[in-house]
Amino acid sequence: MLRTAPAAINSIREAPGPAKATVVAFERHFTTRDLAELWKFDETTIRRIFQDQPGVFKVGRTNRRDGKRDYVTLRIPESVVLRVHQERTR
């Protein structure tokens, strides 16, 4: 299920600035369902863990003024997944 990033991307991943931002755009992005299956958690738990993490790609409307529920889709870059996993396993 998991794919590893090519060596070229791994070497650039260490680079600061715009190069790193470009790499994040092309690395693997997980859905909440992917991570829930991988980590054996509920999707809601994964959403709560990652919704406020920097680097998570959010698609949808937030802070709606018409009183309707917000619908936001999360796409979580592999680098963010690794960072959160390291932080929580210390």
C-alpha positions as CSV (number, residue, x, y, z in Angstrom):
1,M,0.0,0.0,0.0
2,L,2.7,2.5,0.9
3,R,4.9,3.8,-1.8
4,T,8.3,5.2,-1.0
5,A,9.5,8.5,-2.5
6,P,12.2,8.3,-5.2
7,A,15.7,9.0,-4.2
8,A,15.8,12.3,-6.0
9,I,12.8,13.6,-4.0
10,N,14.4,12.4,-0.8
11,S,17.5,14.3,-1.5
12,I,15.6,17.5,-2.3
13,R,13.3,17.0,0.8
14,E,16.2,18.2,2.9
15,A,16.6,21.4,0.9
16,P,15.2,24.7,2.5
17,G,12.9,27.2,0.9
18,P,11.0,27.0,-2.3
19,A,12.6,23.7,-3.4
20,K,11.1,21.9,-0.4
21,A,7.6,23.4,-1.1
22,T,7.8,22.1,-4.6
23,V,8.7,18.6,-3.4
24,V,5.8,18.6,-1.0
25,A,3.4,19.2,-3.9
26,F,4.6,16.1,-5.6
27,E,5.0,13.7,-2.7
28,R,2.3,11.1,-1.9
29,H,-0.7,12.6,-0.2
30,F,-2.9,10.4,2.0
31,T,-6.6,10.6,2.6
32,T,-8.1,10.3,6.1
33,R,-9.4,6.8,5.0
34,D,-5.9,5.7,3.9
35,L,-4.4,6.6,7.3
36,A,-7.3,5.2,9.2
37,E,-6.8,1.8,7.6
38,L,-3.0,2.0,7.9
39,W,-3.0,3.0,11.6
40,K,-6.2,1.1,12.6
41,F,-8.0,4.3,13.8
42,D,-11.4,5.7,13.0
43,E,-11.4,8.4,10.2
44,T,-12.7,10.9,12.7
45,T,-9.6,10.4,14.9
46,I,-7.3,10.9,11.9
47,R,-9.2,14.0,10.9
48,R,-8.8,15.5,14.5
49,I,-5.1,14.7,14.6
50,F,-4.3,16.3,11.2
51,Q,-6.9,19.1,10.7
52,D,-4.7,21.8,12.3
53,Q,-1.3,20.5,11.3
54,P,0.8,22.8,9.0
55,G,1.2,21.5,5.5
56,V,-2.1,19.6,5.3
57,F,-3.9,20.4,2.0
58,K,-7.6,21.4,2.7
59,V,-10.2,21.6,0.0
60,G,-13.7,22.9,0.7
61,R,-15.5,25.7,2.4
62,T,-14.8,26.7,6.0
63,N,-16.5,29.2,8.2
64,R,-19.7,29.3,6.2
65,R,-22.1,32.1,7.1
66,D,-25.2,30.5,5.9
67,G,-25.4,28.1,9.0
68,K,-24.7,25.0,7.0
69,R,-22.1,22.4,7.9
70,D,-18.5,22.9,6.7
71,Y,-17.3,20.3,4.2
72,V,-13.6,20.0,4.0
73,T,-11.5,17.3,2.4
74,L,-8.0,16.7,3.8
75,R,-5.0,15.5,1.8
76,I,-2.1,14.8,4.1
77,P,1.5,14.8,2.7
78,E,3.8,11.9,3.6
79,S,6.2,14.3,5.3
80,V,3.4,15.6,7.6
81,V,2.4,12.0,8.4
82,L,6.0,11.1,9.3
83,R,6.4,14.3,11.4
84,V,3.2,13.7,13.4
85,H,4.1,10.0,13.9
86,Q,7.6,10.9,15.2
87,E,6.1,13.6,17.5
88,R,3.5,11.2,19.0
89,T,5.8,8.2,19.5
90,R,8.3,10.1,21.6
